[in-house]
Amino acid sequence: MKQEILSRIQKKFPLSAKPFEVIAKELGISEEEVLEILQNEKNESIIRQTSAIFDTKRLGYKSSLVAFKIDEDKIDDAVAIINSHPGVSHNYERNHEFNIWFTMAVAPDSKLGLDKTIETLAALTEAEDYIVLPTLKLFKINVKLNTTGKDDKKEKVKKVIHKDIELTPLHHEIIMRAQNDIDFVSEPFKNIVEELDIDYETFFSILQELQDAGVMRRFASILNHRKAGFNANAMVVWDVDEENGAAIGEKAAAFSAVSHCYLRPKYENWPYNLFTMVHGKTTEETNAMIAEMEEEIESKSHMPLYSSREFKKVRIEYFTPAFQEWEERYNG
């Protein structure tokens, strides 16, 4: 039952005044049982966070994946500097000469901008070299760990056309609150509607509006991969033909074990342009999945980059003063 609940809250969290009651009715158990199971999983750090997941770019933030080449003796100091930036949500050490990999975002009103911020971090960390890998095309971003073992190996990735939206002050107020981790209580959204003096219908209709516009990707629980038993997570990079990159990327994204799939630029010192995150419980399981992908993906070469250390994995907090404060501290 626990695995069924974990699967459910990753895929489609009920946007309801009493979401855990909805899950309980679906599974034929009590709301109290659902809450107890979820709280236990939270206490064990298996559930990392349950909140709205927003699209950084749709909110006006500029972002990129970045890889630094850092001397082994300087990694700890470099990581502390990189992690101090509020726009760094993920940061890992990987098995490559480009050994520090992080995602970087800057606010819409950033004075430094994305490139200058990365340049500043490279100088502060004494990086020997670095590459900036922005998204050229997104095929998939949807972390759903197969906790039940029942998921198919392939899935259909829907192409979504987003509606245009002009964000109002109420949108911003809801985004600032919905991005925070909810408590596992009967009415987890009660404090938000009371604080904003709105009703549930208004709150959920605005969340739906944000989702239709692509501003909110989804509302879901994110699991701690390793704590949930998925200990072999590889960023597999592929050197694929740029003209056929879109078709190849769609093939790669169809694999259920792939949570993220992007096309990124190539460089003289970096020939790989298709990026796929592949999740498995063991290295053997992950490598077997990569081997299956290799049979379908037309590539000149590929390379799995396993993370040896996780330095940071958080959700970015949008519309906070932290971005401006960091720039004021390090600008110049």
Secondary structure, 3 states (H helix, E strand, C coil): CHHHHHHHHHHCCCCCCCHHHHHHHHHCCCHHHHHHHHHHHHHCCCEEEEEEEECCHHHCCEEEEEEEECCHHHHHHHHHHHHCCCCCCEEEEECCCCCEEEEEEECCCCCCHHHHHHHHHHHHHCCCEEEEECCCEEEEECCCCCCCCCCCCECCCCCCCCCCCCCCHHHHHHHHHHCCCCCCCCCCCHHHHHHHCCCHHHHHHHHHHHHHCCCEEEEEEEECCCCCCCCEEEEEEEECCCCCHHHHHHHHHCECCEEEEEECCCECCECCCEEEEEEECCHHHHHHHHHHHHHHCCCCEEEEEEEEEEEEECCCCCCCCHHHHHHHHHCC
